[in-house]
Amino acid sequence: MIPECPRTIEARSRTRCHGQVAESNQNRCGLLSEIKTTIKTEPFTDHYNLIPGKELGRGKFAVVKKCVEKHTGREYAAKFMRKRRKGQDCRTEIIHEIAVLELATASQRVVNLHEVYEMTSEMVLVLEFAAGGEIFNQCVAERDEAFKEDDVKRLLRQILEGVAFLHRNNVVHLDLKPQNILLTSDSPLGDIKIVDFGLSRLVSNNQEIREIMGTPEYVAPEILNYEPISTATDMWSIGVLAYVMLTGISPFLGDDKQETFLNISQVNVSYTEEELQQCDQNAIHFIKSLLIKEPEDRATAEECLKHQWLQLRESQIEEQGLKEECTAKPVPVSPGSSSHEAEEEEEGQVTEELIVMAAYTLGQCRQSSDKESLTPDQKAISKRFKFEEPFSALQEVPGEFIY
């Protein structure tokens, strides 16, 4: 997600900081202000070819396009970000995102930053290209094509490894959801890459940050209550993410935002869904350890990695070790070629590689036909639905997209 500048947003993103700034390179309200990456000012197209029709994402203030580096033939995702949004200079927010990506270079679970370019009105972040797309796609698939429980466990371990790294460095993502978790490949199922640090913040004991932002169905109760943000805020989102990956169901979805927010505030969540009952009961315990209203009572990322549900069997350890040994480096491709170009598209529709351009919102979820059979009490607690790709309402979503 690309946020609007905090000072231009009122109800949606109020910001308040308390205490002294803890880091010398920390700007206002948890934003980093120093980077090591050289910002290049020559034309981006001198070094990269943009792939026609290969938009990976679009939001109100940015667009992500697939590109190929001319001298290596390697594919990347170029994120073009406007420096002015609603008349305000937002270069500071872009610098912060670059700084977070630099900080996370040591983690293989976070998307890699390759280069940065700056033009008069925009900046371009050249990012690692994750060919498998979003895990969103398999979360919304029919159950026989969706993630198997072992897949969910492996991917969640990787997500937690990335989040644990961020938290050790006092960074909170604040927008963890299926659209912001990419795969290096889809067949066979690859490894995850966490993307989109536009809402991330640096937290410290010397500074208290309160902001209202994020994606409705994934925000923690403390966000809605305008209480301090912490690493535990991300852990709530991981609990929701685990629930969605296992079931394809949004646990807190209401008929409108108000009902969704009420469900979150009251932790109205059902653990009796058929899809959950078919899982190892340790999976339910895992989710319950995260969907707790009080942030201090939630499991940390490090604790989650030690949870019984996520422990590998001996055969899985051997298989994973073999996979890591056999993992090959990316093979450069010629500027004119792409492994995705065999996919056909209908005129006026978005290609499959677009990978679901915007975050789904409440109005973009289709609730299943069994909703009518629910009692009023059940409706308030659990909403079953199937996601729809939000192409029709794309322009209504202010700056929510991948990378």
C-alpha positions, 0 to 999 in steps of 0.5 A: 500500500502507498499511503497518503502523506500522514499530514493530509489524512484526517480520520483514515490516518491520524498520527500522534507521537509521544516521547523522544526520538530514539534514533538519529536517523529516525524522522517523525513518527517512526519514519527512517530518513537516511539511506545508503542506496545511490539514487540515480538521476539518469533516465530509467529507460537507459538501463531497463526495458519496460515489458509492454502490458506487464503491469504488476500493480496500480494504485492511486499514487504508484504503479508497478511494472515488469521490466528487464535490465538491459545489460543482464537480461534479468527481470525486475519489478519497477515501482514508480512512486509519485513524490507529490500526493494531494499537493504534499511532498511525500518524498520522505515516505519513499525514503523511509520505504527504501531505508526499511528495504535496506535494513531487511537486505539480510533477510531472504524473506523480504523482497530485495531492493536492486536500484533506485532512480529519481525523476522530476515527479516520481521515484522508481524502486527496482525490486526483485521480481517474484514470479509466483505472484501473491498467495492471495491467488491460492487463498481465494481458489476453490478448496481442492486447488487451495493451499494444503495444510502442510503448504500453509505451515511451510509458508507461515514459517517463512512469513514468521522468519521474515517478520521476526527479522523485522521485529528484531530490528524494531520494524513493524510492517502494519499491512500484512495480508495475502496481497503483500506476500509473494511467491518466488514461483507458483509451480512448484510452490516457491518461497515467500517474499514480504513486500510493500513497506509503505505503512511500516514504522520503526518503533522504540521504547522511547516513542509511542506511535498511534496511527489509524491505517491498514486494511480493514479485515486485518487491522488489530483492535489497538489500531481501531482504538487508537492505542499504541502500535507495537510488534504485536500489531503485526502478530494479530494480522498473522493470526488473520492471515493464517485463518484465511490461508487455511479456510479461504474465509475472512474471520471478521468480515461484516456486512459493512466496515462498521460491523467488521470493526465491531467484530474485530474490537470484540474478537468475534471469531468462529473456530467451528468452520468446517475447514478448520475442523479438518485441520490439526487442532494445533492450528486452531491453538496457533490462531487463538494465540494471536487473535487476542485483544490485549497486544501483550498477551499475543504470541511473538514471532519467535514464539510462533516459530516454536509452536508445536503446529509449525514444527517440521517432521524429520522427513520434511526437514530432509526434503527442505534441506535437499530443496535448499541445496538444489535451488539454482540462481535465477537465469537471465532472460532476453529483453524480449522474452517472458515466461508469462507471455504464453498466457492469453488475455481477453481484450479489456481485462487484466492479465493473469500476471497482474497478480491482483492489483489492489487489496480487496476491500469489504465491498469486493468480497462475495459472501457465499450462498450459505449466509442466508441460513445463518442465524443473526448471532452467527452472522455477527460472528462469522462471515463466509465468503469467496474473494473476488479479484477487485478489478472492477473497483480498482480505481476506488481503492486509494493506493492499495497494491502489491510491492 
